[in-house]
């Protein structure tokens, strides 16, 4: 994600004008030991996993001006197939499919699809950013590593090395057996070092509040049939310097 930020800041793809975000699966009831809370108020794909994606968009493009959305419930109930609650029924109380559009203060606009009603899809890039001088394929904001790709006008996709960036080394095995970079406490490390050094930390309250307002705006827009203009804003967090460990925050 920091490699993507560096490319955007360097003007590698020119002025960002558009983008696409996708996070779709068929939910958690097949593997989570107690999945009911995912389908209750405060849950759903937007509030559960959306913060990762919207935060990365703000990191890349800055604050959001307004959003519009359509939200629906795919199935009124869910049957748990994981243990130990195999066979129990969950009443679904929150939208499980949301399609939205975000307009950024910078002028860029991005479409978003978030769903737990999808058995299979072929949209393999979690975040794409389209600029006046090229396009950027980002990596899954739910994790830290993997390889971004970039292309210039009429060019082919090229891999972007993340070797110089911290926190990209695979350190956790997923259920699929694949290894992934997962450093979820690193924001807290930055906050602790920022308090010590009397500077602003990156995952700050202004950013979190703005992201939350964006997330809640999709369902509010779906209910009203109108765009929802943000009352909050925030600064893009400072990029993380190059380096290999938490010393980059020093």
RONUVEX-11761 format. One record per residue (C-alpha): x, y, z negated. Coordinates in steps of 0.2 Angstrom, whole numbers, padded with zeros to 4 digits, always signed. Layout:
BEGIN
XYZ...
This chain:
BEGIN
+0000+0000+0000+0014+0012-0003+0022+0007+0013+0006+0012+0022+0005+0028+0012+0023+0032+0017+0018+0029+0036+0003+0041+0034+0013+0054+0025+0027+0053+0039+0014+0056+0052+0018+0040+0061+0000+0037+0066-0003+0056+0068-0019+0064+0060-0030+0050+0053-0047+0052+0061-0056+0036+0056-0055+0019+0049-0063+0003+0043-0064-0007+0027-0071-0024+0025-0072-0036+0009-0084-0050+0012-0087-0067+0005-0101-0078-0002-0099-0073-0020-0092-0081-0036-0105-0094-0041-0095-0108-0033-0079-0105-0043-0081-0094-0058-0085-0103-0074-0098-0089-0079-0103-0079-0064-0119-0071-0070-0112-0054-0074-0107-0052-0056-0125-0050-0051-0131-0039-0065-0130-0020-0067-0112-0015-0066-0108-0029-0054-0111-0032-0036-0097-0031-0023-0096-0012-0023-0093-0010-0042-0084-0026-0045-0071-0025-0031-0074-0009-0022-0063+0001-0034-0048-0007-0026-0053-0002-0009-0059+0016-0012-0044+0020-0022-0033+0015-0008-0043+0025+0004-0041+0040-0008-0022+0036-0009-0021+0036+0010-0033+0050+0015-0037+0060+0000-0054+0064-0009-0071+0060-0001-0083+0074+0003-0099+0064+0005-0105+0046+0008-0120+0037+0016-0125+0019+0013-0138+0005+0015-0139-0008+0001-0149-0024+0000-0150-0040-0010-0147-0056+0001-0154-0069-0010-0165-0065-0025-0157-0080-0035-0140-0089-0035-0137-0107-0040-0121-0110-0049-0110-0124-0042-0095-0122-0053-0092-0130-0070-0098-0129-0084-0114-0121-0078-0117-0131-0063-0135-0130-0057-0140-0115-0068-0150-0101-0059-0145-0083-0059-0157-0069-0055-0149-0056-0044-0152-0038-0050-0140-0028-0039-0136-0026-0021-0125-0039-0013-0123-0032+0004-0118-0014+0006-0114-0005+0022-0108+0013+0021-0098+0027+0029-0087+0040+0020-0082+0057+0026-0066+0063+0018-0062+0081+0014-0048+0079+0027-0060+0076+0041-0058+0058+0043-0072+0046+0042-0072+0027+0037-0085+0014+0038-0086+0001+0024-0094-0017+0023-0094-0025+0006-0104-0041+0004-0107-0057-0006-0119-0064+0007-0107-0069+0021-0102-0087+0023-0089-0083+0036-0082-0069+0046-0068-0064+0058-0064-0047+0052-0046-0051+0046-0039-0034+0042-0046-0027+0025-0041-0009+0029-0038-0001+0046-0034+0017+0048-0035+0025+0065-0025+0041+0069-0022+0053+0084-0005+0044+0087-0008+0026+0083-0016+0014+0071-0012+0006+0055-0017-0011+0048-0016-0011+0029-0016-0025+0017-0028-0032+0004-0030-0019-0010-0035-0033-0022-0016-0037-0022+0001-0029-0019+0011-0038-0006+0009-0044+0012+0014-0035+0028+0006-0020+0035+0006-0018+0054+0007-0002+0065+0005+0002+0083+0009+0018+0093-0001+0023+0109-0001+0009+0122+0011-0001+0111+0010-0018+0102+0007-0021+0084+0024-0021+0074+0026-0027+0056+0031-0014+0043+0044-0020+0031+0040-0018+0012+0057-0024+0006+0062-0007+0000+0046-0005-0010+0043-0011-0028+0030-0024-0033+0029-0033-0016+0037-0050-0021+0025-0064-0023+0023-0069-0041+0006-0078-0043-0001-0094-0035-0019-0092-0029-0033-0105-0029-0029-0109-0011-0011-0113-0015-0004-0097-0007+0008-0086-0016+0003-0068-0019+0010-0052-0026+0000-0047-0041+0006-0033-0053-0011-0027-0060-0003-0019-0076+0009-0008-0066-0003+0007-0067-0002+0005-0086+0017+0005-0085+0016+0021-0075+0004+0029-0088+0015+0024-0103+0031+0031-0094+0021+0047-0089+0016+0050-0107+0034+0048-0113+0040+0060-0099+0026+0072-0101+0020+0071-0083+0004+0066-0074+0001+0047-0071-0006+0041-0055-0021+0030-0060-0028+0045-0069-0046+0050-0075-0049+0062-0061-0045+0049-0048-0056+0035-0057-0071+0047-0060-0070+0052-0041-0069+0034-0035-0084+0029-0047-0094+0043-0040-0091+0037-0022-0095+0019-0027-0112+0024-0035-0115+0036-0020-0118+0021-0008-0133+0014-0017-0140+0032-0021-0139+0036-0003-0148+0019+0002-0162+0024-0010-0164+0042-0005-0161+0040+0014-0149+0054+0013-0130+0058+0012-0124+0060-0005-0111+0074-0008-0098+0072-0021-0098+0083-0036-0080+0078-0041-0064+0078-0032-0046+0073-0036-0028+0075-0030-0020+0061-0020-0008+0052-0033+0010+0054-0030+0018+0041-0019+0028+0028-0028+0047+0030-0025+0057+0016-0016+0065+0004-0028+0064-0013-0035+0055-0012-0052+0047-0001-0065+0063+0010-0065+0055+0019-0050+0043+0028-0063+0058+0034-0073
